[in-house]
Amino acid sequence: MAISRLSQNTLQNAFSKYNNIWDGRSAVGSMEIIESIILPSSNASISFSNIPQTYSHLQLRGILQSSNTNSGVGQTEVGLRFNTDSGSNYTKSYIIGTGAAVYARGYTSQTYINLAAAWNNSGSNGSYIFTPFVLDIYDYISTSKLKTVKAFYAYDANATSDNNGSMYICGTWNNTAAINAISFDASVDASTLNTNSQISLYGIK
């Protein structure tokens, strides 16, 4: 019999699902929104607490804007932390491409993972920039592994040189505890997040 129509439900039900990404077989899983936060006014941070421990992985999608008023384009570091841990228990590395150059760095014994995902170019171009990002957290409920994350974001300041490009970030939280709280803190760079900055938290089965 010929196949006349395929749907997402058909594809999902046709394959077994696997909770671990290393099982070696592809499967279509499910993704559910847990919480979405939109700042009604400027604030130093956005936080999620009491995260359900019923998923395999987490994904966060956001769009951030900073209050950084440095001359030219101001990049604000946004510190990612887990379970309110502000100790030197994080590592991070990143690669940035601007179209004109590529930069790469790596750091250990950090007090947060730097998303560098909020920009404001009020100094030179007279406008603010909302910067989108996507961040994945793997095996967040495991109590036997250090936690790993990766993030990607891109920005365009309507300017030249390093004022537009993209960044890939990866990092670890050197703790085996299950993650039940996540915070994004711009105060690590003496800044705040502007009104309408928002982040949504998703659970992946």
C-alpha positions as CSV (number, residue, x, y, z in Angstrom):
1,M,0.0,0.0,0.0
2,A,1.3,3.4,-1.0
3,I,2.0,6.0,1.7
4,S,-0.4,9.0,1.1
5,R,0.5,11.2,4.0
6,L,3.1,11.6,6.8
7,S,2.6,13.6,10.0
8,Q,4.7,14.4,13.0
9,N,2.6,12.1,15.1
10,T,3.1,9.2,12.6
11,L,6.9,9.7,12.6
12,Q,7.0,9.9,16.4
13,N,5.0,6.8,17.0
14,A,6.9,4.8,14.4
15,F,10.2,4.9,16.3
16,S,11.3,4.1,19.8
17,K,12.4,7.0,21.9
18,Y,15.7,7.0,23.8
19,N,16.5,9.3,26.8
20,N,20.3,9.3,26.4
21,I,22.0,11.0,23.4
22,W,24.7,8.3,23.3
23,D,22.4,5.3,22.6
24,G,23.5,5.3,19.0
25,R,20.1,5.5,17.3
26,S,18.1,8.5,16.1
27,A,14.7,9.0,17.5
28,V,12.1,11.8,17.4
29,G,11.6,13.0,21.0
30,S,9.3,15.6,22.5
31,M,10.0,19.1,23.7
32,E,7.8,21.0,26.2
33,I,7.9,24.5,27.5
34,I,8.4,24.7,31.3
35,E,8.4,28.5,31.8
36,S,8.9,31.7,29.9
37,I,10.0,35.0,31.6
38,I,9.7,38.5,30.1
39,L,11.1,41.3,32.1
40,P,8.5,44.0,32.7
41,S,11.2,46.4,33.7
42,S,15.0,46.4,33.8
43,N,16.6,43.8,36.1
44,A,20.1,42.5,36.8
45,S,19.1,38.9,36.3
46,I,16.5,36.3,35.0
47,S,16.2,33.1,37.1
48,F,14.4,29.8,37.0
49,S,13.9,27.8,40.1
50,N,12.2,24.5,41.1
51,I,13.0,23.1,37.6
52,P,11.1,19.7,37.1
53,Q,13.3,16.7,37.3
54,T,11.3,14.8,34.7
55,Y,13.2,15.5,31.5
56,S,16.4,14.2,29.9
57,H,17.9,17.6,28.8
58,L,17.0,21.3,28.9
59,Q,17.1,24.0,26.3
60,L,16.8,27.8,26.8
61,R,15.9,30.3,24.1
62,G,16.2,33.9,24.8
63,I,16.6,37.4,23.4
64,L,18.5,39.9,25.7
65,Q,19.4,43.6,25.7
66,S,21.8,45.2,28.1
67,S,21.9,48.6,29.7
68,N,25.7,48.9,29.0
69,T,26.3,52.5,28.0
70,N,30.0,52.2,27.0
71,S,31.0,54.3,24.0
72,G,30.6,52.4,20.8
73,V,29.1,49.0,21.0
74,G,28.9,47.7,24.6
75,Q,29.1,44.0,25.1
76,T,27.6,42.8,28.4
77,E,28.7,39.5,29.9
78,V,25.7,37.6,31.2
79,G,26.8,35.0,33.8
80,L,25.2,31.6,33.6
81,R,25.1,29.8,37.0
82,F,23.4,26.7,38.4
83,N,21.8,26.1,41.8
84,T,23.0,29.5,43.0
85,D,26.6,28.4,42.9
86,S,28.9,31.4,42.6
87,G,32.1,29.6,43.4
88,S,35.0,29.1,41.0
89,N,33.5,25.9,39.7
90,Y,32.9,26.7,36.0
91,T,34.9,26.3,32.8
92,K,34.2,28.0,29.5
93,S,35.6,28.3,26.0
94,Y,34.3,30.1,22.9
95,I,34.9,30.9,19.3
96,I,33.8,34.2,17.7
97,G,33.5,34.9,14.0
98,T,33.0,38.5,12.9
99,G,33.3,38.1,9.1
100,A,36.7,39.8,9.3
101,A,38.4,37.8,12.0
102,V,38.1,34.7,14.2
103,Y,38.9,34.7,17.9
104,A,39.0,31.7,20.4
105,R,39.6,31.6,24.1
106,G,39.3,29.1,27.0
107,Y,39.2,29.6,30.8
108,T,39.1,27.4,33.9
109,S,38.1,28.1,37.5
110,Q,35.5,30.7,36.6
111,T,32.6,31.9,38.8
112,Y,30.1,31.7,35.9
113,I,29.9,30.7,32.2
114,N,29.9,33.8,30.1
115,L,27.2,34.0,27.5
116,A,28.3,37.4,26.3
117,A,24.8,37.6,24.9
118,A,23.5,41.2,25.6
119,W,24.5,44.2,23.6
120,N,23.8,47.9,23.5
121,N,25.3,50.2,20.8
122,S,23.8,53.5,22.1
123,G,27.3,55.1,22.2
124,S,27.9,55.1,18.4
125,N,24.7,54.2,16.5
126,G,22.0,55.5,18.8
127,S,20.1,52.2,19.1
128,Y,19.9,49.2,21.3
129,I,20.4,45.6,20.1
130,F,18.3,42.6,21.2
131,T,20.6,39.5,20.9
132,P,19.0,36.1,20.4
133,F,20.6,32.9,21.8
134,V,19.9,29.1,22.1
135,L,21.5,27.2,25.0
136,D,21.4,23.4,25.6
137,I,22.1,21.7,29.0
138,Y,22.7,17.9,28.8
139,D,21.7,15.3,31.4
140,Y,20.8,17.9,33.9
141,I,19.3,15.5,36.4
142,S,22.3,13.1,36.5
143,T,24.0,12.9,39.9
144,S,27.1,11.1,38.5
145,K,28.3,13.5,35.8
146,L,29.6,17.1,35.6
147,K,27.2,19.3,33.7
148,T,28.0,20.4,30.1
149,V,26.4,23.2,28.2
150,K,26.7,24.7,24.7
151,A,25.2,27.9,23.4
152,F,25.1,29.9,20.1
153,Y,24.2,33.5,19.5
154,A,24.5,36.0,16.7
155,Y,24.4,39.8,16.7
156,D,24.4,42.7,14.2
157,A,25.0,46.2,15.5
158,N,24.6,47.9,12.1
159,A,28.2,48.8,12.2
160,T,31.6,47.6,11.1
161,S,34.5,45.5,12.4
162,D,33.7,43.4,15.5
163,N,30.2,44.9,15.8
164,N,28.5,42.0,14.1
165,G,29.1,38.3,14.0
166,S,28.3,35.1,15.8
167,M,29.7,33.1,18.8
168,Y,29.7,29.5,19.8
169,I,30.2,28.8,23.6
170,C,30.7,25.6,25.5
171,G,31.3,25.2,29.2
172,T,31.0,22.9,32.2
173,W,29.7,23.2,35.8
174,N,32.1,21.1,37.8
175,N,29.5,19.6,40.0
176,T,27.6,16.3,39.9
177,A,24.4,17.7,41.5
178,A,21.2,17.7,39.6
179,I,20.3,21.1,38.3
180,N,17.2,22.6,39.9
181,A,17.8,26.3,39.4
182,I,19.4,28.4,36.6
183,S,20.2,32.1,36.6
184,F,21.4,34.6,34.0
185,D,23.1,37.5,35.7
186,A,24.3,40.8,34.0
187,S,25.5,42.3,37.3
188,V,28.8,40.3,36.8
189,D,29.5,43.0,34.3
190,A,28.1,45.9,36.3
191,S,25.0,46.0,34.0
192,T,21.3,45.1,33.9
193,L,19.0,43.5,31.4
194,N,16.6,45.9,29.8
195,T,12.8,45.7,29.7
196,N,11.4,43.0,27.4
197,S,14.5,40.8,27.6
198,Q,13.1,37.3,27.8
199,I,14.1,33.7,28.2
200,S,12.1,30.5,27.7
201,L,13.0,27.2,29.4
202,Y,12.1,23.9,27.6
203,G,12.3,20.3,28.7
204,I,13.4,17.7,26.2
205,K,12.2,14.1,26.8
